[in-house]
Amino acid sequence: MNNRITLAAAAICAAFALPAHAAVTADEAAKLKTTLTPLGGEKAGNADGSIPAWDGAGLKGYAGAKVGDIPAAPFADEKPAVQIGAKNAAQYAERLSDGTKALMQKYPDSFRIDVYPTHRTAAAPDYVIANTFANATRCKTKAGGLSVEGCQGGVPFPVPKEGIELYWNYMLRIESEAVEHGFKNIVVSADGSRALATRNDESWNFPYFYKDGSPEKWSGKYFLQRFNTTEPPFKAGESLVIHDSIDASEPRQAWQYLVGQRRVRRAPTVGYDTPDFVASGANYFDEVMGIFGAPDRYDWKLVGKKELYVPYNTNALVTAKVDAAFAKHHLNPDKLRWELHRVWVVEATVAPGKRHAVPKRRYYFDEDSWLLLLADGYDAEGKLWRTTQMLPFAVPAVPAVTVKPAAVFNLQAGTLSAVQFLNEETYRVVARKPESFYTGDAVAADNAR
């Protein structure tokens, strides 16, 4: 045991001894004010005009009824430009991910994507745009990419050079200072039956986006999360607190309150490929929100950029009633909006000396918002095993396009785990809570009352 601890400590020290990856030059950063958007996407549209040029409108004029702070049906008068399913998938294959094609093959009579006109709605507060420009020349990776330095309050790598930088762009994606919402984890079995795994109330602080922050003042924690389970009755009262950090030696701290034990305990297994007990084990913890946790078990390769049909501006599905959001084996195609966007493609393969149940993953990140939109997971034989659809939705109160819900399909088992779904819940941008709220002691004190 002592030898293993010594080796682990040596590995951490060696990682921190690696040189920091240099930020981009001032000339490259200047492109954020010319050919690139302020967040790093290409301003120009694509060759045939199906991706329009960025016009800076963002979420201006984003009107309509709201569910909490989420507009319910933007662009409600638009009709799909094309519907793609098993019968015509080959015609559009170059713009379809492996996972999307697999779902068309698996459910040929019901799964399709409705492709609408593309709207480049990615937006950010002015202070985030200013910080993004500053980050371009000051933010660096360190510890072999397992950490960052010099970053705060904006996209850390708006002109990315390496795959790990796309990971950090997503983990440090644009948020408000704090949000609160309810969420449901729903499991769809192979026979199409649907069951509620848990229903929860959740609070988040995002210290990286504190308006009074700076690289020097930032603690390195980017997610402070706390939720309380309200359903089903036998799990009601359970709580989980998670701190995610850029500290490569301890990227995640977690505490769990179990009603039966009436105590708070550390929860070191909440991460990586541990089955997610909040979703009855139907997905892995690091599939929550598409990616949830440290990057150290993978090598991250930047493959390049391509045009892809992806879920986008999905407010109509996110705010629908639960029954309206689901078809038998997948999400309801009548409610889920797809658009053509340029995405960065990153392949994550298990690093030497590491292990993971999913040895290879392919991630697709939006060039405008840096959000993860789709993810495919492959087994040890290289066969597609899992695919995830993210549901990016617009929140003018930030303003930003953000994500929470993830639809995780196990293609081999024929199941669907709907993680952190907001349907029939309220999502609100709120003032940040004292960080003492996000502690195991606070959970214990609240449950003792």
Rosetta blueprint (number, residue, H / E / L):
1 M L
2 N H
3 N H
4 R H
5 I H
6 T H
7 L H
8 A H
9 A H
10 A H
11 A H
12 I H
13 C H
14 A H
15 A H
16 F H
17 A H
18 L L
19 P L
20 A L
21 H E
22 A L
23 A L
24 V L
25 T L
26 A H
27 D H
28 E H
29 A H
30 A H
31 K H
32 L H
33 K H
34 T L
35 T L
36 L E
37 T L
38 P L
39 L L
40 G L
41 G L
42 E E
43 K L
44 A L
45 G L
46 N L
47 A L
48 D L
49 G L
50 S L
51 I L
52 P L
53 A L
54 W L
55 D L
56 G L
57 A L
58 G L
59 L L
60 K L
61 G L
62 Y L
63 A L
64 G L
65 A L
66 K E
67 V E
68 G L
69 D L
70 I E
71 P E
72 A L
73 A L
74 P L
75 F L
76 A L
77 D L
78 E L
79 K L
80 P L
81 A L
82 V E
83 Q E
84 I E
85 G L
86 A L
87 K L
88 N L
89 A H
90 A H
91 Q H
92 Y H
93 A H
94 E H
95 R H
96 L L
97 S L
98 D H
99 G H
100 T H
101 K H
102 A H
103 L H
104 M H
105 Q H
106 K H
107 Y L
108 P L
109 D L
110 S L
111 F L
112 R L
113 I E
114 D E
115 V E
116 Y L
117 P L
118 T L
119 H L
120 R L
121 T L
122 A L
123 A L
124 A L
125 P L
126 D H
127 Y H
128 V H
129 I H
130 A H
131 N H
132 T H
133 F H
134 A H
135 N H
136 A H
137 T H
138 R H
139 C L
140 K E
141 T E
142 K E
143 A H
144 G H
145 G H
146 L L
147 S E
148 V E
149 E E
150 G L
151 C L
152 Q L
153 G L
154 G L
155 V L
156 P L
157 F L
158 P L
159 V L
160 P L
161 K L
162 E L
163 G H
164 I H
165 E H
166 L H
167 Y H
168 W H
169 N H
170 Y H
171 M H
172 L L
173 R L
174 I L
175 E L
176 S L
177 E L
178 A E
179 V E
180 E E
181 H E
182 G E
183 F E
184 K E
185 N E
186 I E
187 V E
188 V E
189 S L
190 A L
191 D L
192 G L
193 S L
194 R E
195 A E
196 L E
197 A E
198 T E
199 R E
200 N E
201 D E
202 E E
203 S E
204 W E
205 N E
206 F L
207 P H
208 Y H
209 F H
210 Y L
211 K L
212 D L
213 G L
214 S L
215 P L
216 E L
217 K L
218 W L
219 S L
220 G L
221 K E
222 Y E
223 F E
224 L E
225 Q E
226 R E
227 F E
228 N E
229 T E
230 T E
231 E E
232 P L
233 P H
234 F H
235 K H
236 A L
237 G L
238 E L
239 S E
240 L E
241 V E
242 I E
243 H E
244 D E
245 S E
246 I L
247 D L
248 A L
249 S L
250 E L
251 P L
252 R E
253 Q E
254 A E
255 W E
256 Q E
257 Y E
258 L E
259 V L
260 G L
261 Q L
262 R L
263 R E
264 V E
265 R E
266 R E
267 A L
268 P L
269 T L
270 V L
271 G L
272 Y L
273 D L
274 T L
275 P E
276 D L
277 F H
278 V H
279 A H
280 S L
281 G L
282 A L
283 N L
284 Y E
285 F H
286 D H
287 E H
288 V L
289 M L
290 G L
291 I L
292 F L
293 G L
294 A L
295 P L
296 D L
297 R L
298 Y E
299 D E
300 W E
301 K E
302 L E
303 V E
304 G E
305 K E
306 K E
307 E E
308 L E
309 Y E
310 V E
311 P E
312 Y L
313 N L
314 T L
315 N H
316 A H
317 L H
318 V H
319 T L
320 A L
321 K L
322 V H
323 D H
324 A H
325 A H
326 F E
327 A L
328 K L
329 H L
330 H L
331 L E
332 N L
333 P L
334 D L
335 K L
336 L L
337 R E
338 W E
339 E E
340 L E
341 H E
342 R E
343 V E
344 W E
345 V E
346 V E
347 E E
348 A E
349 T E
350 V E
351 A L
352 P L
353 G L
354 K L
355 R L
356 H L
357 A L
358 V L
359 P L
360 K E
361 R E
362 R E
363 Y E
364 Y E
365 F E
366 D E
367 E L
368 D L
369 S L
370 W L
371 L L
372 L E
373 L E
374 L E
375 A E
376 D E
377 G E
378 Y E
379 D L
380 A L
381 E L
382 G L
383 K L
384 L E
385 W E
386 R E
387 T E
388 T E
389 Q E
390 M E
391 L L
392 P L
393 F E
394 A E
395 V E
396 P L
397 A L
398 V L
399 P L
400 A E
401 V E
402 T E
403 V L
404 K L
405 P L
406 A E
407 A E
408 V E
409 F E
410 N E
411 L L
412 Q L
413 A L
414 G L
415 T E
416 L E
417 S E
418 A E
419 V E
420 Q E
421 F E
422 L L
423 N L
424 E L
425 E L
426 T L
427 Y E
428 R E
429 V E
430 V L
431 A L
432 R L
433 K L
434 P L
435 E H
436 S H
437 F H
438 Y L
439 T L
440 G H
441 D H
442 A H
443 V H
444 A H
445 A H
446 D H
447 N H
448 A H
449 R L
